[in-house]
Amino acid sequence: MGRFAKVLWIGLAIPLVLGWMILVTGVGMVMHSPVSPPGLQDIPPGVHADEAVQWSLAKDSAAGLPYSENQDKFHGPALAVASRAIFAVRGLSFDAVTQEDLQLVPFCFYLLVCAVPLCLRHVAWPTRGFAAFVLLMGAAGCYFGHYFIQEPLLVAGFVWGVLLWNRSASGERPAWQAVFSGASFGLSMACKVTTLAYLGVLLLALLVFARETLTWRRVGWATLGALVVWVSLQTVLFTDWEGMVAWGHQFWRSFAVASGNEDTLTLTDPGYWWTVGLWLAALVAIRLIRGGPRSADDVPLAVAVGCFLFHLALPYKTPWLLFLPVCLSLALAWPLLAERRVFTGAASLVAATVFVFACPFTLKPHTPTPLHLCHLAGDLREFQQRWQKVHPGKPFYVAIDGGHYWPLPYYLRGFQVGYGEFDGAEHAPVRILAAHDDSRPAVPGYQTHRLRLRRDEYYWVLIDVSNKVDTEFYFGHW
């Protein structure tokens, strides 16, 4: 009977696992997961304004402009260095890259996050596989895994740093693992100065739950690895030493931003914050029910909760701040909780599945770029050809004036573009002006069109028709 019971359990487990994977895959499609099957996924939004800014900074860096001179007040050069390396291998230029090319860079690092559960010792392979699958298809709580911004690199470095630190405490070669742990943290520090606060939370968690791992030898090796990687990336492979000074300026400025005194983004997705908070609370409850002594296995959950509370206490709030707590909890915390007892394993699996399902319904797309903006360059290119036939020998250029015009520089990268006030701006063949109200500007010789750039943000596009260049066909669908 025992043999038949085992066969029966296996027969029931197979359809249950397949059904669970199909459900999570469906959620991944809803959440614009980068690995959703083609044709089944909704059309993803265009390049976001923040992505376009990072593309511009990386492009300038590749052209020889020191990264420390671009006045980036928030981020380091890690994404620019990684992009230059990947595009060089693929033979791409920054002017030729598509949206998919850009988003492949952070997605490569996000795949590293998805691989973290597969490296957990003393965790059953089905649990490791489920955790990796949830991370891969759910993009760690929604659409974060493939945006061309610094956060996927920061999170990949930090999550791997925590994993390798814990493994260095019991590994056969703890020195090497401690060095690689520090190197991972160094990658995160070259992405954003917020990493320093995360390292403070990690140190506190280690003091409470795994003080025995904080030996001088292990700390020294980790510090060495962190300094080498951080300094090399922060100085763009030792070519821009002013990058260290820029990091210091960003660090001091972060206090003003975090406290709400400068460039503060207020809470826009309270439902998502509640969802993440309840998910972490459920994991804490499962850990308390399981019982047992404190150990290094508790560190990932403690860091995830600590980072969540850290950002919850500050006025500055965006959904991206929760990317690290979500990845730490999905990649490390719940797989470790799922071991040893049937109840905690089942409860952890159910909680993870519910969390993945709840995220797309509580998190709104981050000021998405309208799809019609993706056709702007093609429309202007056709207009340029028609305009230059009427004006042979005259330069064709675009003038942009006023407002937060990103991501227009990315979409107009194939044109000569001038920004602000400059000689000839008032006579440009195409003028793009910020719309402060619904009053349509009437400029002699120009035809005016309304262009939605982001949610509740509009621009006026003025097209030169002084020589009766027909534009209705090209711009009527805006």
N, C-alpha and C positions, 0 to 999 in steps of 0.2 A: 504493500500500500504506500509505503514511503516513497518508492521509486515513481509510482504513478502520480503521487501528489506533487513531486518535483516537476514532472513533465507538465502537469496541469497548471502549476504556477508559471512556468515558462511560457506556455501557450497563452495565458491571460496577460502576461507582462508585455508580450510583443505588440498586440494591438493597442494596449494602453500607451506604451512608449511612442508608437507611431502616431497615434491620435494627439498626444501631447506635443510632439514635434510639429505636426501640421498646424495646430492651433498657434503655437509660438511663431511659426513661419508666417501665418496670416497676420499676426500682430506686427511682425517685422515689415511686411508690405505696407501696412497702414502707416508705419512710422518712417517710411522712406529709407528702410535699411539699405545700405550700399550693396548688399549681396542678394537683394530680392530678385526673383526671376524676371528677366526682361519681358515686357509686355503685360505683366501682372501688377507691377508697381505703379502707383500714381505718378504723374509727371512731376519731377522734383522742381522746387523753385529755382530761380536764376541765382547768379552769383550775388551773395549778400554784400552789403556795404563794408563790413569788417573784413570779409575775404578779399575784396578789391583793394582795400588799404594794405593788407599784408602782401598781396601780389605786387603792388607798386613799390613797397619797401624792399622786397626781395629783388625786384627788377633793378632798382637803383643800386642795390648792393652788388649785383652781378655786373653792372656797368661801371663799377669802380668807385661809387660814392660811399664813403665810410658810413657804416651803419650808425655810428655814434652821432653823426651830423643830421640825421633825419628827424630829430626831435620826437621820436616815439616815446610817449610819456608812460607807457604801460608795459611794453613787451621787449624781450631780448631778441637776438639774431638767430636763435636756434632754428626756427622754421625757414628762414632765408638760406642758411647754410645747407640744411637738408634738401631744400628745393633745388638749389643750384647743383648739388651732387646728383640727385635723381634725374633732373632734366639733362644734365651733361651726359649721363649714361645713356639716356634715351635719345639724345641728339635733338633736343627741343630748345627753342628760345622762348623767353618770357613773352614776347609779342605774339608767338604762335600757339601758346598753350590754350587748350579748351577748358571748360569748367570741369570736365572729367579728369583732365590731366592734373589740374590743381588739387582736386579733392583726393586723388590717388595718394598724394604725399602724406597727409595726416592719416589716411586709412591704412597705410602700411604700418604706421605706429600703433594704430588701434588694433590691428591684427596681433601685435605683440601683447596688448592687454588681454585679448581673447585667449592667448596661449598660456596665460598665467595659471589658470586652474589645472591645466594639463601637467604642470610641474609640481603640484602639491604632493608631498609624501604622505603616506599613511591615509590616503583618501581613495576610496574605491573608484575604479575607472568609469563606471556609469555616472557617478556623481561629477567627476571631472568633465566628462563629455557633456552632461546637461548644462553645467555652468558655462563652459565655453560656447555652447550653442545659444544659450540665452544672451550672452554678451554679444555674440556675432550678429544674431538676427534682430535683437532689440536695440542695437547701437547704444547700449548702456543707458537705458532710461528714455530714449527717444531718438532724436536725429543728430546726436552729437558726434558720432564716430567718423564722419567724413566731411566736416567743415574745414576749409582751408584757414585755420587759425591756430594759435599756439597751444590751446588746451589739450588736444589729443597727444601731443608730444610731452607736455607737462605730466599728464596723467599716466602715460606709459612709463615714463621715467620713475615716477614716484611709486607706482604699484609694484614695479619690478624691484625698486629699491627696498621696499618693505619685505617682499618675498625673499630676496637674497640675504637681507639682514637676518631674518629668522633662520634661514638655512645655514648661515655662517656659524650659528651658535652650536650646531650639531654636526656640521659637515666634516669630512675628512681633511679638507683643505680650507679651513675657515678664513685664512688670510686672503686667498684669492677671491672668495665669495664676498668678503667684506669690501675689498677693493672694487669689485663690480657693483656692489650695492651703493657705495659712495659715488661711483661713476654715473649710475642711474639718477641719483639725486642731483648730480651736477648738471645733467641734461635738463632736469626740471628747473633748476635755478637760472639757466640760460634762456628759459622761456618767459618767466614772469617772477617778479620779486615776491609775490604772494607765497612762493615756495618756502621762504624763510619762516613764515608763520606756520606752515604745515609741518616743517621740521621741528618747530617748537612743540607742536601738538604731539608729534611722534616721540620726542624725547620724554615728554610727560607720561605718555602711555607706556613707554619702556620702563620708566622709573617705578610705575605702579604695578605692571604686570610681568615684566621680564627684566628685572634689575640685573640678574646674573649675566645677561648678554652684554652689558655695558662695561666690558673690560677695556683697559687703556690700550691694549694691543689692537683689539678689534676696532675701537674708535679711531685710532691712529691710521690704520689701513683705509678705513672708510673715508676719513677726511682727506687722505692723499688722493684717492680716486675721484672724490668730488671736486677737489681743487683743480686737478689736471683737466678734467672734462669741462668744468664750468669756465675756467679761464680760457681754454682753447676756443670754445664756442663763443663766449662773450666778446672775445677780441677777434672774431672771425678768423680763426686759425692763425692767431698771433700776428695779424696784419693791421689791427685797429685797437691799439692799447687804450685809446680814449673810451673804448667801450666799458672799461671798468669804472671810469668816472661817471659815465652815463647811467650805469646800474646803480651807483650811489645816489644820483639825483632821483631816479625812479623810486628808490627805496624811501627816501624822505618824503617825496610827494605822495606816496601811497597812504601815509597817515592822514593827509588832508582828504584824499578821495574816500578812504574807508570810513572816516568819521562823518562824512556828509557835507564837508565844507567846500568841496571842489569836484565838479564833473560827476556828481552822484546820480546813479540810476536807481530809481525807486522800485519797489516791489510791483511786478506786473502779472505774475502767475502765482497767486496764493494757493491755488489748488495743487499745483505741482509741489510746492514746498510742504504742504500738508501730506501729500502722497509719500514723499521721501521721508518726512519725519515719522509717519506711521510705520513705514517699512523698517526703518532703523529701530523704532521702539519695539516692533515685533521680534526683531533679531535679539535685542537685549532681553526681552521676556523669555525667549527660547533658551538663551544662555543661562539665565537665572534658574529656570526650571531644570535644565540639565544638571546644574550644580557642578561640583568638582573644584579643585584648587585653581588659582590663577596660573597662567602660563603664557608663553609667547604666542600661542594660538589666539589669545584674546586681543592681541595688539591691533590687527587690522580693523576689527569692529570698534575698538576704542578710538582709533584714529579717525575712522569714518564718522562716528558720533561727535568727536571733538571738533572736526572740521565743520560739520553741519552746525553745531552750536556756535562756533566762532563766527560764521557768516550770518547766522540768525540774529546775533546780537548787534551786528553792525548795520547802519542805514543803507549801505551800498549793496544792492541785491540784483543779480541776474541769474537766470537758470543755469548758466555755465558754471557758476560757483559750486553747484551740486554735482558736477560731473565726477570729481574725485571721490566724494563720499559714496556715490552710487557704484562706481567701478570697484572701489575697495570692498564694498559689501557684497557685490555680485561675484567678483573674481576670487576673493579670499575668505570673507567672513562666513557666508552661509555654507559653502562647501565644507569648511572645517566643523561647523555646527552640525552638519548632517551626518557625521560619523558617530559611531559608538552606541547610539540608542535609536530604536525604531521610531519612537515618538518625535524626537528632535529632528531626525532625518526627514520624516514625512511633513512635519510642520514647516521646516525650512524650505522644502521643495514647493509646498503649497504657497507659502508666503512669497517666494521668488516669482512663481507663476502669476499670482494675483498682482504683484507689483508691476511686472512687465506688461500685463494687460491694462492696468490702470493708467500708466504713463501717457500714452497718446491721447487720452481723453482729458487729461488735466494740464497738459503743456501745449501752449499755442506756438506756432512757428515764430521764430525770432525775427520780427519785422521783415517778412519775406519780400523778395524782389518780384514784381509782377512779371508774368511770363512774356507779355508783349514787349518788354524791354529787351529781351533776347533778340528780337527782330529789328531793333533800332539800327544797328550797324549796316545790315543788309539794305534797309530802306534808304539810308543816307548814301550808301555806295551807289545805288541806282540813281538817286538824285544828283550826286556828284557828276556822274557820267553825262547826264542830261544838261546840267549847269555848265560844264566845261565845254560842251559843244557850242553853247551860246556865248560863252566868254573864253575864247581860246587864248591860252597864254597866261591867264590870271590864276593866282594861287587859290586853292579851295581850302578853307579852314573853318573850324568851329570855335565859337566864343562862349564860354560858360561863366556866368556871373551870379554870385550870391548863393547863400544856403549851403546845406550839407549835401553836395552833389554826388557823393559816392553812391553806387558803383559805376557811375558814368565813365570815369577814366578807363575802366577795364573794357567796357563795351565800345568805346571810341578809340581804342588803342591803335587802330589802323589809320587814323586821321591826324592831321595837324591840329592840335587843340591849344587854345590859350585860355587862361583863367584870370578872372578879375578884370581890372582896368588895364588896357594896353592900347597902343596905337593901332587903329584899324578894327577895334572890337565892335564899334557901332556899325561897321559896314561889312561884317562877316557874312558869308553866304548862309550860314546857319548860326543862329544865336539861341542860347538856352538860358532862360532867366527864371529865378525862383518866383513861384506864385505865392504872394502873401495874402491874396483874397481871390474872389471869383471875377474880378475885373479883368476882362481879356484885353491885353495891350493892343492898341491900334497904331502900327508903325507903317508909314508909307513905303510901299515897295515890298512889304513882307506879308506872308500868309501865316496866321497864328494857329497853333495846335496845342492841345492840352495833353500833358504827359504825366501819368502817375508814377512817381519814382518809388515810393514806399507807402505804407499805410498812412493815409491822411496827409501825405506830402506830395505836392504837385509842382510841376515846372511848365513854363510856357516855351514852346519850341517855335522860333520865328524862322521862316523859310523865305529866302530871297526869290521873289517872282517879278522883279522889276522889268525883266525882259521876257515876261510871259512864259516862264518855264513851268510846264504843267506838273503839279505836285499832287493833285487830288488822288491819283491812282496809288501813289506810294505811301501817303500818310493818312489816307481816309480811314483806315482800320484802327488807328490809335484810339 
